[in-house]
Amino acid sequence: MPIIGSYILPHPPFCVPEVGRGKEKAAAKTIEALTNVAKEIASLEPDTIVFISPHSEAYRDFFPIADGEVGICNFSAYGVQGLNFRLFYDRELIKEIADAAKQRNISAGPSSGNDNASDHGTLVPLYYINRFYRNFKAVRLGLSGFPLLEHYRYGEMLGDVFSNSQKKIVVIASADLSHCQRADGSYGFRVEGPRYDEMMQKIIETGNFGLLLSMDRSLISKAKECGHRSILVLAGMLDRQEIKSEEILPDTFLKTKAGVFVTIYEHGELRGCLGSVKALKENLGQEIAHNAISAATCDTRFSPIKKEEFPYLKITVDVLTNPIPILSVMDLDVTKYGIIVENGDRKGVVLPGLSGIETPEQQISVAKRKAGIDEDEEITLYRFEVKRHQ
């Protein structure tokens, strides 16, 4: 039976309320998406859920599969006691995987090593799944130090095993992608972070998984990725299958309001950008639609976009947090915050992370120039954050 559902899920431990202790509120959208996925999995009623985790047991030259009758997982490594989960392993399916690996000369099989009870790559998705569905057995797959191509080949073999099984199987590839997206993050900010995530999003959306293998190895390394090999194994499982990719989101578009900027590029050059720092429409969906049309047709710096240009366009949507007033450039970070400068009725807006703007002083100067405010004039200064969708 073909795989009945496959998902790429993040695994930040603080998304579990008992671990986050309030910090999880900052990841409300991620939590809602994890909840939606869990509900969908429950509706599929799988016999077996396969977890591919970059934080499970791993070896340099072997693909380990967690062995035994029952796996006990917990969050004790994150200071939480008593939050335990049992995984009843599908030993029949594990044996079929091991037999197929032996036949194909792939170094994979049950591992007698450490079961890695604090594997949050499995634990975080499992936490949400268990809220809605528990009548399943599990297979927990670790990764290896083998080249990327070997992970894809391993996935192909797994896909064949699952297709020949009579069980209903769901697969979860656990992945957080780049860890260097924010200056205040554990790994800091690197330009390779958003570049890697953008490429991965396009690959997943299009199902062009071959690009996972041809991606620049230096980019993968510098992006401090988590889960590239998990996704490669899943990609191998889905080889030669018709792929329909869907981003599972909460109904944010209809239930929330926010300022939005829509930016359009053509062949890498700016082709239009308009937006609003505060919500002007009934909901976020209407805000995005209105500003997208305005950016394409009403930006006075450019002529309206024509239909024949559509194949060459790239669009980014920046959803803004509410601006807050600040007193000093010390409160700014050009990679993290956009700014608004204000003098009377004159107002200039600059988004974060723009090419050529490397300091807060440059950011303020550009915003003043856009607003027609002289350099020596007094201003009121605001900052905001954005969630960028590309």
C-alpha positions as CSV (number, residue, x, y, z in Angstrom):
1,M,0.0,0.0,0.0
2,P,1.5,3.4,-0.9
3,I,2.3,5.8,1.9
4,I,-1.0,7.5,2.9
5,G,0.5,10.7,4.2
6,S,3.9,12.3,4.5
7,Y,4.9,15.5,6.5
8,I,7.9,17.6,7.1
9,L,7.6,18.9,10.6
10,P,9.7,21.2,12.9
11,H,10.7,20.2,16.3
12,P,11.6,23.1,18.6
13,P,11.2,21.8,22.2
14,F,9.7,25.1,23.5
15,C,6.6,24.4,21.3
16,V,5.7,22.0,24.0
17,P,4.0,24.1,26.7
18,E,5.5,22.2,29.6
19,V,9.0,23.0,28.2
20,G,8.3,26.5,26.9
21,R,6.6,27.7,30.1
22,G,5.1,30.6,28.3
23,K,7.7,31.0,25.6
24,E,5.6,28.8,23.3
25,K,3.3,31.8,22.8
26,A,5.8,33.2,20.4
27,A,5.4,30.2,18.2
28,A,1.6,30.2,18.1
29,K,1.4,29.7,14.4
30,T,3.8,26.7,14.4
31,I,1.9,25.1,17.3
32,E,-1.4,25.6,15.4
33,A,0.1,24.0,12.3
34,L,1.5,21.1,14.3
35,T,-2.0,20.7,15.8
36,N,-3.6,20.7,12.3
37,V,-1.2,18.1,11.1
38,A,-1.9,15.9,14.2
39,K,-5.6,16.1,13.5
40,E,-5.1,15.2,9.9
41,I,-3.0,12.2,10.8
42,A,-5.7,11.1,13.3
43,S,-8.3,11.3,10.5
44,L,-6.0,9.0,8.3
45,E,-5.9,6.3,11.1
46,P,-2.5,4.9,10.2
47,D,-1.4,1.5,11.4
48,T,2.2,2.7,11.6
49,I,3.9,6.1,11.8
50,V,7.5,6.3,10.6
51,F,9.6,9.0,12.3
52,I,12.8,10.2,10.5
53,S,14.8,12.2,13.1
54,P,18.1,14.1,12.9
55,H,18.3,13.8,16.7
56,S,17.8,10.1,17.0
57,E,20.7,7.6,17.2
58,A,23.2,8.1,14.4
59,Y,26.3,6.4,13.1
60,R,29.0,7.3,10.6
61,D,28.4,4.2,8.4
62,F,25.1,2.7,9.4
63,F,21.4,3.7,9.3
64,P,20.0,2.7,12.7
65,I,16.4,1.7,13.4
66,A,15.3,1.9,17.1
67,D,14.9,-1.7,18.3
68,G,12.9,-3.4,21.0
69,E,9.2,-3.9,21.8
70,V,8.7,-0.5,23.4
71,G,10.6,2.8,23.3
72,I,10.2,5.2,26.3
73,C,10.7,8.9,25.4
74,N,10.6,11.9,27.8
75,F,11.4,15.5,28.2
76,S,13.7,15.1,31.2
77,A,16.6,16.6,29.2
78,Y,14.6,19.9,29.1
79,G,13.9,20.0,32.8
80,V,10.5,18.4,32.6
81,Q,9.8,15.4,34.7
82,G,6.8,13.0,34.3
83,L,6.1,13.8,30.7
84,N,6.7,10.4,29.2
85,F,5.6,8.7,26.0
86,R,5.6,5.1,24.9
87,L,6.3,4.0,21.4
88,F,5.2,0.5,20.5
89,Y,7.6,-0.4,17.7
90,D,6.4,-2.2,14.6
91,R,8.9,-5.0,14.7
92,E,7.4,-6.7,11.7
93,L,7.9,-3.7,9.5
94,I,11.4,-3.2,11.0
95,K,12.4,-6.7,10.0
96,E,11.1,-6.2,6.5
97,I,13.3,-3.0,6.3
98,A,16.3,-4.9,7.5
99,D,15.8,-7.7,5.1
100,A,15.4,-5.3,2.2
101,A,18.5,-3.4,3.2
102,K,20.5,-6.6,3.3
103,Q,19.3,-7.6,-0.2
104,R,20.3,-4.2,-1.6
105,N,23.6,-4.0,0.3
106,I,22.5,-1.0,2.3
107,S,24.0,-0.7,5.8
108,A,20.8,-0.4,7.8
109,G,19.0,-2.3,10.5
110,P,17.9,-2.5,14.1
111,S,20.3,-0.9,16.5
112,S,21.2,-2.3,19.9
113,G,22.7,1.1,20.9
114,N,21.3,3.9,23.0
115,D,17.6,4.4,22.2
116,N,18.0,8.2,22.7
117,A,15.0,8.8,24.9
118,S,15.3,12.6,24.6
119,D,15.1,12.6,20.8
120,H,13.1,15.9,20.4
121,G,13.0,15.3,16.6
122,T,10.5,12.6,17.4
123,L,9.2,13.9,20.7
124,V,7.7,17.2,19.6
125,P,5.6,15.8,16.7
126,L,4.7,12.8,18.9
127,Y,3.5,15.2,21.7
128,Y,0.9,16.7,19.3
129,I,-0.1,13.5,17.6
130,N,-0.8,11.8,20.9
131,R,-3.3,14.4,21.8
132,F,-5.6,13.1,19.0
133,Y,-4.4,9.6,18.0
134,R,-2.6,6.8,19.8
135,N,-3.7,3.6,18.0
136,F,-0.5,3.1,16.0
137,K,2.9,1.4,16.1
138,A,6.1,3.3,15.3
139,V,9.3,3.0,13.3
140,R,12.0,5.4,14.4
141,L,14.8,5.9,11.8
142,G,18.1,7.5,12.5
143,L,20.5,9.0,10.0
144,S,24.1,8.4,9.1
145,G,27.4,10.0,7.9
146,F,26.9,8.6,4.5
147,P,26.8,10.9,1.5
148,L,23.5,12.6,0.6
149,L,22.9,10.2,-2.3
150,E,23.0,7.2,0.0
151,H,20.2,8.8,2.1
152,Y,18.1,9.1,-1.0
153,R,18.8,5.5,-2.0
154,Y,17.9,4.4,1.5
155,G,14.6,6.3,1.1
156,E,13.9,4.6,-2.2
157,M,14.4,1.2,-0.6
158,L,12.0,2.2,2.3
159,G,9.4,3.4,-0.2
160,D,9.5,0.0,-1.9
161,V,9.1,-1.8,1.4
162,F,6.2,0.4,2.4
163,S,4.5,0.0,-1.0
164,N,4.6,-3.7,-0.6
165,S,3.1,-3.6,2.9
166,Q,-0.6,-4.0,3.6
167,K,-0.3,-1.5,6.4
168,K,-1.5,2.2,6.3
169,I,1.7,4.1,6.8
170,V,2.3,7.8,7.5
171,V,5.9,9.2,7.4
172,I,7.2,12.3,9.3
173,A,10.5,13.8,8.3
174,S,11.5,15.9,11.3
175,A,13.5,19.0,10.2
176,D,14.0,22.6,11.5
177,L,16.0,23.7,8.4
178,S,18.4,26.6,9.0
179,H,19.4,27.5,12.6
180,C,21.0,30.9,11.6
181,Q,18.0,33.0,10.7
182,R,18.1,35.5,13.5
183,A,20.9,37.6,15.0
184,D,19.6,36.8,18.5
185,G,19.5,33.1,17.9
186,S,21.9,30.4,19.2
187,Y,23.8,30.4,15.9
188,G,23.5,34.1,15.1
189,F,22.5,35.3,11.6
190,R,24.1,34.2,8.4
191,V,22.9,35.2,4.9
192,E,23.1,31.5,4.0
193,G,20.3,30.8,6.5
194,P,17.4,32.5,4.6
195,R,18.9,31.5,1.3
196,Y,18.9,27.8,2.2
197,D,15.4,27.9,3.6
198,E,14.1,29.7,0.5
199,M,15.7,27.0,-1.7
200,M,14.3,24.3,0.4
201,Q,10.8,25.8,0.3
202,K,10.9,25.9,-3.5
203,I,12.1,22.3,-3.7
204,I,9.4,21.0,-1.4
205,E,6.7,23.1,-3.2
206,T,7.7,21.8,-6.6
207,G,8.6,18.2,-5.6
208,N,11.9,18.7,-7.5
209,F,13.8,16.6,-5.0
210,G,16.8,16.1,-7.2
211,L,17.9,19.6,-6.2
212,L,18.4,18.3,-2.7
213,L,21.4,16.3,-4.0
214,S,22.8,19.0,-6.2
215,M,22.6,21.8,-3.7
216,D,25.9,23.6,-2.9
217,R,27.5,21.6,0.0
218,S,29.0,24.8,1.4
219,L,25.6,26.4,1.6
220,I,24.2,23.5,3.4
221,S,27.0,23.6,5.9
222,K,27.0,27.3,6.5
223,A,23.3,27.4,6.9
224,K,23.6,25.2,10.0
225,E,20.8,23.1,8.7
226,C,18.9,20.5,10.7
227,G,17.0,17.9,8.8
228,H,18.4,18.0,5.2
229,R,19.0,14.3,5.4
230,S,15.6,13.6,6.9
231,I,14.0,15.2,4.0
232,L,16.3,13.4,1.6
233,V,15.2,10.0,3.0
234,L,11.5,11.1,2.6
235,A,12.2,12.3,-0.9
236,G,13.6,8.9,-1.8
237,M,10.5,7.2,-0.4
238,L,8.4,9.4,-2.7
239,D,10.6,8.8,-5.8
240,R,8.6,8.3,-9.0
241,Q,5.3,9.1,-7.2
242,E,3.0,11.9,-8.2
243,I,3.6,14.6,-5.5
244,K,1.1,17.2,-4.3
245,S,2.7,19.5,-1.9
246,E,0.6,21.5,0.6
247,E,1.7,23.9,3.3
248,I,-0.6,23.2,6.3
249,L,-1.3,26.6,7.9
250,P,-3.8,27.8,10.5
251,D,-6.7,29.9,9.2
252,T,-4.6,33.1,10.0
253,F,-5.7,34.7,6.7
254,L,-9.3,35.1,7.8
255,K,-8.9,35.5,11.6
256,T,-6.1,38.1,11.9
257,K,-5.2,41.6,10.8
258,A,-1.8,43.0,10.2
259,G,0.2,45.4,8.1
260,V,1.6,43.8,5.0
261,F,4.2,44.8,2.3
262,V,4.3,43.0,-1.0
263,T,7.5,43.2,-3.0
264,I,7.8,42.0,-6.6
265,Y,11.1,41.2,-8.3
266,E,11.8,40.5,-12.0
267,H,15.1,38.8,-12.9
268,G,16.4,39.8,-9.4
269,E,15.6,43.5,-9.8
270,L,12.9,45.4,-7.9
271,R,9.7,45.6,-10.0
272,G,7.2,47.0,-7.5
273,C,6.7,47.3,-3.7
274,L,3.7,48.7,-1.8
275,G,2.1,48.0,1.5
276,S,0.9,49.3,4.8
277,V,2.4,49.4,8.3
278,K,-1.0,48.9,9.9
279,A,-4.0,46.8,8.8
280,L,-6.4,48.6,6.6
281,K,-8.6,45.6,5.4
282,E,-10.9,43.2,7.1
283,N,-8.4,40.4,7.4
284,L,-4.8,39.4,6.5
285,G,-5.9,37.6,3.3
286,Q,-7.6,40.8,1.9
287,E,-4.6,42.9,3.0
288,I,-2.2,40.7,1.0
289,A,-4.4,40.6,-2.1
290,H,-4.9,44.4,-2.1
291,N,-1.2,45.2,-1.6
292,A,-0.2,42.6,-4.2
293,I,-2.4,44.2,-6.8
294,S,-1.2,47.7,-5.8
295,A,2.5,46.6,-6.0
296,A,1.9,45.2,-9.5
297,T,-0.1,48.2,-10.9
298,C,0.2,51.3,-8.7
299,D,3.9,51.7,-7.8
300,T,4.6,55.0,-9.5
301,R,8.3,54.1,-9.9
302,F,7.4,51.5,-12.5
303,S,4.9,50.8,-15.3
304,P,2.1,48.3,-14.5
305,I,3.2,44.7,-14.7
306,K,2.1,42.9,-17.9
307,K,0.9,39.3,-18.2
308,E,3.9,38.2,-20.3
309,E,6.2,39.1,-17.3
310,F,4.5,36.7,-14.9
311,P,6.9,33.7,-15.5
312,Y,9.9,35.9,-14.5
313,L,8.5,37.3,-11.3
314,K,9.4,36.5,-7.7
315,I,7.1,37.8,-4.9
316,T,7.8,38.2,-1.2
317,V,5.1,39.0,1.4
318,D,6.2,40.6,4.7
319,V,3.6,40.5,7.5
320,L,4.4,43.1,10.1
321,T,4.1,43.2,13.8
322,N,2.7,46.3,15.4
323,P,5.3,49.1,15.4
324,I,6.7,50.3,18.7
325,P,8.4,53.6,19.4
326,I,12.1,53.5,20.3
327,L,14.5,56.2,21.5
328,S,17.9,55.1,20.2
329,V,19.6,53.3,17.3
330,M,20.9,50.9,20.0
331,D,17.5,49.4,19.8
332,L,17.8,48.6,16.1
333,D,19.1,45.6,14.2
334,V,18.9,45.9,10.4
335,T,18.6,42.1,10.0
336,K,15.7,41.8,12.4
337,Y,13.8,45.1,12.5
338,G,12.2,47.3,10.0
339,I,11.8,51.0,10.8
340,I,9.4,53.9,10.4
341,V,10.6,57.5,10.6
342,E,8.0,60.2,11.1
343,N,7.9,63.9,11.0
344,G,4.5,65.4,11.0
345,D,2.6,64.0,8.0
346,R,5.8,62.7,6.4
347,K,6.5,59.1,7.0
348,G,9.2,56.7,5.6
349,V,9.3,52.9,6.0
350,V,12.2,50.5,5.4
351,L,11.9,46.7,5.7
352,P,14.6,44.6,7.5
353,G,17.3,42.6,5.6
354,L,17.5,44.8,2.6
355,S,20.6,44.6,0.4
356,G,23.0,47.4,0.8
357,I,21.7,48.5,4.2
358,E,24.2,47.3,6.9
359,T,23.8,49.7,9.8
360,P,20.9,51.3,11.6
361,E,22.2,54.7,10.6
362,Q,21.9,53.7,6.9
363,Q,18.5,52.4,7.5
364,I,17.3,55.7,9.1
365,S,18.9,57.7,6.3
366,V,17.1,55.7,3.6
367,A,13.8,56.0,5.5
368,K,14.3,59.8,5.8
369,R,15.0,60.1,2.1
370,K,11.9,58.2,1.2
371,A,9.8,60.5,3.4
372,G,11.4,63.7,2.1
373,I,12.8,64.4,5.6
374,D,16.1,66.3,5.8
375,E,19.0,64.6,7.6
376,D,19.1,67.3,10.4
377,E,15.3,67.2,11.0
378,E,13.9,65.7,14.2
379,I,12.0,62.4,13.8
380,T,9.9,60.0,15.8
381,L,11.4,56.5,15.3
382,Y,9.5,53.1,15.4
383,R,10.6,49.6,14.8
384,F,8.7,46.5,13.8
385,E,9.4,42.8,12.9
386,V,8.3,40.9,9.9
387,K,7.4,37.3,9.0
388,R,8.6,36.9,5.4
389,H,6.9,34.6,3.0
390,Q,8.5,33.9,-0.4
